[in-house]
């Protein structure tokens, strides 16, 4: 199999967001692959805008990237005990596109947050959000990266052997989904 295509969705728009760093570390640990960092800087979903103008071009690009991907990685921060609005908005828009971009797609979910629980609540809610999309969510091992601001070295690698081992195992399980 040629190098698989990985699309990453970060629930934080910040360039140096720890969720983005976690996704880059996941791609590195996944191994040989072609990586696409999806742009979730989308207009807010508005049914009137959709009725009047159709699906925005940026949303269609995102949906097409998901369709073309072999696997999708999603990482969310935790804002007020839930996933970010940026991520929820992107999922809402993708749900309005033709077909089912996530259907039967191998997906791994993770979270990074400043708090001690590392976005555990947000990740659980995100997993519930994904049910209607019908992806093949790789369910374990779970990775909730608490105190995420201090978890990466200057090269963007995780500083904890435990977290690195967990993330590597999650990526190995995700790879098995496409090679099996």
Secondary structure, 3 states (H helix, E strand, C coil): CCCEEEEEEECCCCCCCHHHHHHHHHHHHHCCEEEEECCCCCCCCCHHHHHHHCCCHHHHHHHHHHHHCCEEEEEECCECCECCHHHHHHHHHHCCCCCCCCCCCEEEEEEECCCCCCCHHHHHHHHHHHHHHCCEEECCCCCEECCHHHCECCCCCECCHHHHHHHHHHHHHHHHHHHC
